[in-house]
């Protein structure tokens, strides 16, 4: 969706590549500040998170602003 590799996300969020792998496999649980950094990196790459209050939970691509 974003054409972002795990390595790119790790760099953008300032977390270790292995840390992301551990989160994905459930070996570790992220701290709130780490989740915020990952979310910020994804939003910076064009992701838009849809909150429950907005009618659902999910993620989409942010529309490009011209």
ABEGO torsion letter per residue (X at the ends): XAGBBAAAAAAAAGBBAAAAAAAAAGABBBBAAAAAAAAAAAAAAGBBBBBAAAGEBEBBBBBBBX
